[in-house]
Amino acid sequence: KKKAEEKAAKQELARLEAEKQASIKKTKAREEQRTKAFNTPLKKSQKSSNKNKVAPTTGTTKTSKTQTKSSPPSAQPSAPKKTTAPSAQPSAQKKSTLPFGFSGIPSETEEMAGFSFIARGKADMMVSDFFWNDVIYTVNGILDLGPKPLDPKSIDSGSSKSLVDITSVPTSGYMESRPQPQVGHVYAIKTRDGKYGIIQIAFIRPAYKSGPLYLYFFWRYQPNGSTSFP
């Protein structure tokens, strides 16, 4: 009887060890898959295809000067008015034609996706500029610009006044560190193709009453490669 018990104990230990090794192997494979996907260089074909994508409904771009000069279609004469900023910050919004918006992305542990400034929204890991789980991962570095005033009511306009007030970002100091996202903080991010974007964390919460956590943030993007955000 004692030998049978010893044999059963050994078998149980062997089973537990096998499960442990299988779990380690699975975790390692996932990390390798994530690293390989995220560190893939952005190809020219991907750049051009992303540029043709339409911005998500969570954010809008400003009407350019050439658009204001041409008369709008008669079928929707009020369209230009819809893109104007709220009366609380009209002068600041009119000065900029840079892409901006309000977006949310799930934790990387729930979905292999991140955020792309070119696509102006959630994108596959292979073309995204950053993703997050407990911390923010970037391709070319991130710089914490510190906390700025945050108005939750500005979500409706898709624009943060604190981001609009930023006129430029540093050219250096972008670290490959992985900061934990803090609500209200503004982060400058060097994109996959060497351009610059800025985000301000709005909140972190599930998209629904129950479900995976999402990182919600305001963003602006400078597509010409300069550090100026006019």
SVG drawing of the C-alpha trace seen along z (x, -y; Angstrom):
<svg xmlns="http://www.w3.org/2000/svg" viewBox="-29 -83 47 85">
<polyline fill="none" stroke="black" stroke-width="0.4" points="0.0,0.0 2.9,-2.4 4.5,-1.8 1.3,-2.4 0.9,-5.8 4.5,-6.7 3.9,-5.8 0.7,-7.9 2.5,-10.9 5.3,-10.7 2.8,-10.6 1.0,-13.6 4.3,-15.5 5.2,-14.6 1.8,-15.8 2.1,-19.1 5.6,-19.6 4.4,-18.9 1.6,-21.4 4.1,-24.0 6.5,-23.5 3.6,-23.6 2.4,-26.9 6.0,-28.4 6.3,-27.3 3.0,-28.9 3.8,-32.2 7.2,-32.3 5.7,-31.6 3.2,-34.4 5.9,-36.8 8.0,-35.9 5.0,-36.3 4.2,-39.7 7.8,-40.9 8.2,-39.6 4.9,-41.3 5.5,-44.6 9.1,-45.0 8.3,-44.3 9.4,-47.4 6.7,-49.4 6.7,-48.6 6.1,-51.2 2.9,-49.3 1.6,-49.4 2.4,-53.2 0.5,-54.0 -2.5,-51.8 -2.7,-53.3 -2.7,-56.8 -5.8,-56.0 -7.7,-54.9 -10.6,-57.1 -10.3,-58.5 -12.6,-56.8 -15.7,-58.5 -14.1,-59.2 -12.1,-62.0 -12.2,-64.5 -9.6,-66.6 -9.9,-70.3 -11.2,-71.7 -8.2,-72.9 -8.0,-76.4 -8.6,-74.9 -11.8,-73.3 -13.1,-76.6 -12.5,-78.4 -14.6,-75.9 -18.3,-76.0 -19.8,-72.9 -22.2,-70.6 -25.8,-71.8 -27.0,-68.5 -25.2,-69.2 -24.6,-72.9 -24.0,-72.7 -21.2,-70.1 -18.3,-72.6 -20.0,-73.9 -20.0,-70.4 -16.3,-70.2 -15.8,-73.5 -14.7,-73.3 -16.9,-74.0 -17.3,-77.7 -15.3,-77.1 -12.1,-77.0 -12.7,-78.3 -9.5,-80.3 -7.2,-77.4 -9.0,-74.9 -8.9,-77.1 -5.1,-77.5 -4.4,-73.8 -5.2,-71.5 -3.4,-68.5 -5.2,-65.2 -6.7,-64.7 -9.2,-62.5 -10.3,-60.4 -9.6,-56.7 -9.5,-53.6 -7.5,-50.4 -7.8,-47.1 -5.1,-45.6 -2.6,-43.6 -3.3,-40.6 -6.8,-40.6 -6.1,-41.5 -2.9,-41.7 -3.5,-45.3 -2.3,-48.8 -2.7,-52.3 -1.5,-53.8 -1.3,-57.5 -1.3,-57.0 -4.4,-54.9 -5.9,-57.2 -7.2,-54.4 -6.7,-50.8 -4.4,-48.8 -2.7,-45.5 0.4,-45.0 2.6,-45.0 1.7,-48.6 0.9,-50.2 3.0,-52.8 2.3,-51.7 0.2,-49.3 -0.3,-48.7 -1.1,-46.3 0.0,-47.5 2.6,-49.8 2.9,-51.5 5.1,-49.8 6.5,-51.9 8.6,-51.2 10.9,-54.3 10.4,-55.7 8.1,-57.8 8.5,-60.9 6.3,-61.8 5.4,-65.5 3.7,-65.4 0.1,-66.0 -2.1,-68.6 -5.6,-69.8 -8.2,-67.3 -11.8,-68.1 -13.9,-64.9 -16.6,-67.0 -14.2,-67.5 -14.7,-63.8 -17.7,-64.9 -15.5,-67.1 -12.8,-64.5 -10.2,-67.2 -8.3,-68.0 -7.5,-71.7 -4.3,-70.6 -3.1,-68.9 -4.1,-71.9 -2.1,-74.2 1.1,-72.2 2.9,-73.8 6.0,-71.6 7.6,-68.5 11.3,-67.8 13.5,-66.3 15.4,-64.1 14.9,-62.3 12.6,-59.6 13.2,-56.5 12.4,-52.9 11.2,-52.7 7.7,-51.5 5.8,-54.0 2.6,-53.1 -0.2,-55.2 -1.4,-57.9 -4.7,-59.7 -4.2,-63.3 -0.6,-62.8 0.6,-63.8 3.0,-61.6 5.0,-62.4 5.6,-59.4 8.0,-58.8 6.1,-56.8 7.1,-53.7 8.2,-55.8 10.0,-58.5 7.3,-61.1 5.7,-62.5 2.4,-62.1 1.1,-63.2 -1.6,-61.6 -3.3,-62.5 -4.7,-59.7 -8.4,-60.2 -9.3,-57.1 -8.8,-53.3 -11.9,-51.2 -13.8,-48.4 -15.6,-49.2 -18.7,-47.7 -20.0,-47.0 -17.9,-43.9 -15.0,-43.0 -11.4,-43.7 -9.8,-47.1 -9.4,-49.7 -7.0,-52.6 -8.8,-55.8 -6.9,-58.8 -6.9,-62.1 -4.3,-62.3 -2.8,-64.6 -0.4,-63.7 2.2,-65.6 2.5,-63.8 5.2,-66.0 7.9,-64.6 8.6,-67.9 8.3,-68.4 6.0,-71.4 2.3,-71.2 0.8,-74.4"/>
</svg>
